[in-house]
Amino acid sequence: MNKRIILVAAFFGALAVILGAFGAHGLEGKISEQHIETWKTANQYHFYHTLALLFLSTFSRAKTASIRVSFIAFIIGLLFFSGSLYLLSVREITGFGNPAILGPITPLGGVAFIVGWAALFVAALKNKS
């Protein structure tokens, strides 16, 4: 599990850097300032939860259900929360991403992040070391 978590975190970390750079350099002047801010929010949470995945890898030797739930919840949160915000940000230039669908997905990603943190909390409580 430890190697898998680190590999997933490394992938999401590289993606966060790429998308952050794209937002800063590729979207300037192409989307509204409000959408730039939304992109930045997506990228911040993307980075925060990539780091959370790396931290989670330190607990992964325990191989508990709580660690697994946290791992999966953080991934779902990244995809739903950050992913939907990225898509909503560029909707005006891509035409992709129906706000009626993506809008409700964003808070589901936020709930997944909360579940991930709660599961990590439980894992820490149960950890004997």
C-alpha positions, -999 to +999 in steps of 0.1 A: +000+000+000+028+024+009+043+022-026+009+026-043+001+057-022+035+073-029+031+066-067-004+081-067+008+111-047+037+116-071+013+115-101-011+140-085+019+162-074+033+163-109-002+170-123-007+198-097+025+215-109+016+212-145-020+225-140-007+253-117+018+264-144-009+262-171-033+283-150-006+309-143+008+311-179-017+295-203-050+309-191-040+345-184-061+368-205-082+339-218-106+335-189-121+359-165-104+369-132-131+351-113-124+319-132-086+323-126-094+325-089-115+293-092-086+276-110-062+287-081-086+273-055-087+240-074-049+240-076-045+248-039-067+219-028-050+197-053-017+204-037-030+202-001-044+167-007-014+155-027+006+163+004-020+146+026-016+115+004+022+116+010+015+119+048-009+091+046+018+069+032+036+071+065+007+052+081+003+027+053+022-001+070-007-005+093-029-015+063-061-006+082-095+000+067-092+036+079-061+041+058-078+026+028-109+048+032-087+079+036-067+070+005-098+064-017-116+094-003-087+118-010-085+105-046-123+110-050-120+144-035-092+154-059-111+142-089-145+156-079-135+188-061-104+200-079-114+183-112-148+200-114-134+234-105-107+231-132-134+222-157-157+250-146-129+275-148-122+268-185-158+263-196-160+296-213-131+287-237-137+250-241-175+248-239-170+216-219-185+211-185-222+216-178-225+237-146-257+220-137-238+187-135-204+199-123-217+223-097-232+195-075-200+174-080-178+200-064-193+197-029-193+159-032-155+162-036-154+184-005-173+158+015-149+131+002-120+153+015-137+155+049-142+117+050-105+113+041-094+135+070-119+118+094-106+084+084-070+095+089-080+108+123-094+073+131-063+056+118-041+078+141-063+070+171-060+033+164-023+034+157-004+016+185+030+033+179 
